[in-house]
Amino acid sequence: MMIKKSKMNSLALMLSLISPIALADITEDFEDGDFAGWTTTGNVNINTSKTIGAYSMRLKGGATAQTSFAADGDVTVSIAATSLENNNYCDVYISEDGVNWGSALIHLQNGQDTGMYSSAATTTNGGTTYIRYVQTGSAADYCYADGISIVGAGEPVPSISVSGNGSLGSVLVGESASTTITVSNSGNAALTISSITGVSAPFSLSNDSCSNTSVAAGGDCTLNVNFTPTTAVSANATLTINSNDTNKTVALSGTGTDTPVEPPAPSGDLHVFTGDGNVSRSALTLSQLNGSSLSMMDYSSYSHGEAEINADASKAQEPTNTFQGRLVLNGGANTSMSFDETTSGKSQAGNYNDPSTLPGFDFEFVQTGSHIIPKTRGLVVTGHGDWNYILEPGRVWNENNDSGYSRVAIPFSLQEVQANCTHNGMLTFAFKEDGSITNAAVQIGGETCLYFQYDMWGLVSADYQAGTVSGAANLITAYEDEVLSRLPSKPLAEMSNDYPSIVTANFATEQSSAPTTHGVYYNGIHYAAPCSTRNGDYPYCEVMGLPSYSTAKTAVANFAHALLTQQDSSARNISISANIPECQDGINGTSSVWSDVTVENALDMATGNYRLSSYEGDEGGTNVVNNFFLVYTHDQKIQHACERYIRKATPDTHFSYHSSDTYIAGVAMDNYYNGDLFDKLVNEVYKPLKLSPATYTTVRTQDATADPFWSHGMTWHTDDMVKIGQLINDRGVINGQQVLDEAVMDDMLIKGGDLGLETYGSESRYLNGVWTYDMGQRATPLCPTGSWVSYMSGYGGIGVVMFPNGAVYYYVSDSAAYAFGSAEIEINKLSSVCGS
């Protein structure tokens, strides 16, 4: 007999010694002699001794096996065990979403390991049934899976739904607007989309991932509809999505106009100044902006009197002028600035081309309320010999002493060409709608760059070219969504109000010699410290550009691997030599061997190819600096990466840290995917995760290949760092969907049975781009030995720590310190960090 329940959260089980009920709609009995379709870790094989029928699936030595069926109903599972010792178990779990597993449906332990099958049943209603077997124990402990059935499922069918607005609104003739249409499959069988029809000029399709595509149960695809009018007329069309379910239609409309469209007013989701305009100001007055000289000053002079996180306390008044058009500095030419190198130790400026000049500045901006938004976001390649731009949204406001002008502050960064070194700056000016404008005051006075620090400042002639910015409404809507999607935040100092035992001054003490910022995410709140510079706190900390350095190894290369593996299980074992022609065994007479190396070996820093056996012995050598980091084409980088190191160990047995191995892994995955894998990562991970547009671009090689660097080259905001850490804690689930492969994410959290390879000592390991540290091996431990914490790490003193109690802690600095023991002590006061 079986016990049936209608809710997953009211699971009931009955252990019995009988075979599962026959006549199921769906069965998995392994009688075909294999376990195809199951995702496994550890030692999993087909067995012929302990079976229901001829075959079963056997797990041993900490193995796991998971699969899903596009159906639901009365689910029966069976499991047997042999040779279990104390604290060794065989478990089977059922889930409706592959995320929330609850308690084991069957749990066998020592004394229940007779080799006889135990069965249990429950009912699922989610459209998909997920089943997971777990063996906890040594290599001599065995679990046997068999007799899986689903009764009442019926024939799986797809179910199509379409979301998105087909109204493109008014668009200037010759300009273009775009909207995104999402096609979702809420059924329990694949949705086959044969074609999308009905779209013709002035409408067109782009980024179409739906046509001639199969959408898995619970999945979706997207496409963009563009409207590009050539005359001032209204246009209509009907887009039709043809599928193996019902065909769906979307009404398209748009109006071409010769009249510039004013950007909409703020929706109410953006901050509004409520002050009387009586801002206290002793520097950067209107007369000084119209003057001829400028000194370095505290960054507070570039703000409205308060840090942005405290903007409610500002006395600034909403602006009476609106900026829309181009801001051009010095006619768009490079500008010589006052310059003072502040590098600790040996001077570096002489190694650069022209470090004291500001790259040409000619960019479009659109304003809504008191917010000003650059049209171009992310990394902007300037052509300057040393610096590229990153522009961020700023603020516009009125002050009583500005004679009817409105004042603007725009945060920006200068990022080193073909590197990740990031110098943070501000520019400010005052303007009127009639085109009147002061000089722009520009200051760079803080950075995250361990090897090169400087101050740069000056007044630069400015030109306001008022005009229509194409897509202004979309820019504003996207920015409102960006702000609304940030995690709820408070100043870090307020954490002790919410948790009185916390001493906030104890956070990031290890990085206090050269801090940029740090923060803690816990229980839904992001507690953020200020952003420090040599010239006071940066007023726009929320959008300060923070370099990734090697945290990109995790959030770019390894996320890309987990994304590919989730969509194609064979991607977990991508071969290096089969996907990179330059990485052939013994190429150019070297002793490098790549035919037995996989992408995951490279991501684990475990290729077996190295020169010095110490964990970072190869990475800091002159050859690596000159022939990998300081060369900028793909051909140069891949030549070093493939040929520099020689075979010294079997893959997956020795840890040797090489950024070049991550580059190899990224190139191999890119070639395997046969497209731009970084763009896929942005569209399918970063955008659904609501990361900032700063993450949508990356440093790429200077050639037609334009390969991402993969190992570094990204820019984060603090909100991005928290969300990336939280995605790892959430095991790759975004908005309820398993986007990144669960087994890969489990490895990142040391939940999959694989601890990775030892790095510099028994307390430190590395796996899938994530470092782990045994908190139980500290000098004064809070936890027992074997209490591992996972963290991302970047050059110079950057880290994102995913504590087992759900807290995410991050720090950014130039301290060359990577420890986080002080934060560990404080976060343990919130709840135990020792794990389960």
Buried (B, 14 or more C-beta within 10 A) or exposed (E): EBEBBEEBEEBEBEBBEBBBBEEBBBBBBBBEEEBEEBBBBBBBEBBEEBBBEEBBBBBBBBBBBBBBBBBBBBBBBBBBBBBBEEEBBBBBBBBBBBBEBBEBBBBBBBEBBBEBBBBBBBBBEBBBBBBBBBBBBBEEBBBBBBBBBBBBBEEBBBBBBBEBBBEBBBBBBEBBBBBEBEBBBBBBBBBBBEEBBBBEEBBBBEEBBBBEBBBBBBBBBBBBBBBBBEEEEEBEBEBBBBBBBEBBEBEBBBBBBEEBBEBEEBEEEBBEBEBEBEBEBEEBBBEBBEEEEBEBBBBBBBBBBBBBBEBEEBBBBBBBBBBBBBBBBBEBEBBEBBBEBEBEEEEBBEEBEEBBBBBBBBBBBBBBBBBBBBBBBBBBBBEBEBBBBBBBBBBBBBBEEBEEBBBBBBBBBBBBBBBBBBBBBBBBBBBBBEEEBBBBBBBBBBBBBBBBBBBBBBBBEBBBEBEBBBBBBBBBBEBBEBBEEBBEBBBBEBBBEEBEEBEBEEBBBBBBEBBBBBBBBBEEBBBBBBBBBBBBBBBBBBBBBBBBBBBBBBBBBBBBBBBBBBBEBEBBEBBBBBBBEBBBBBBEEBEBBBEBBBBBBBBBBBBBBBBBEEBBEBBEBEEBEEBBBEBBBBEBBBBBBBBBBBBBBEBBEBBBBBBBBBBBBBBBBBBBBEEBBBEBBBBBBBBEBBBBBBBBBBBBBBEEBEBBBBBBBBBBBBBBBBBBBBBBBBBBBBEEBBBBBBBBBBBBBBBBBBBBBBBEEEBBBBBBBBBBBBBBBBEEBBBEEEBBBBBBBBBBBBBBBBBBBBBBBBBBBBBEBBBBBBBBBBBBEBBBBBBE
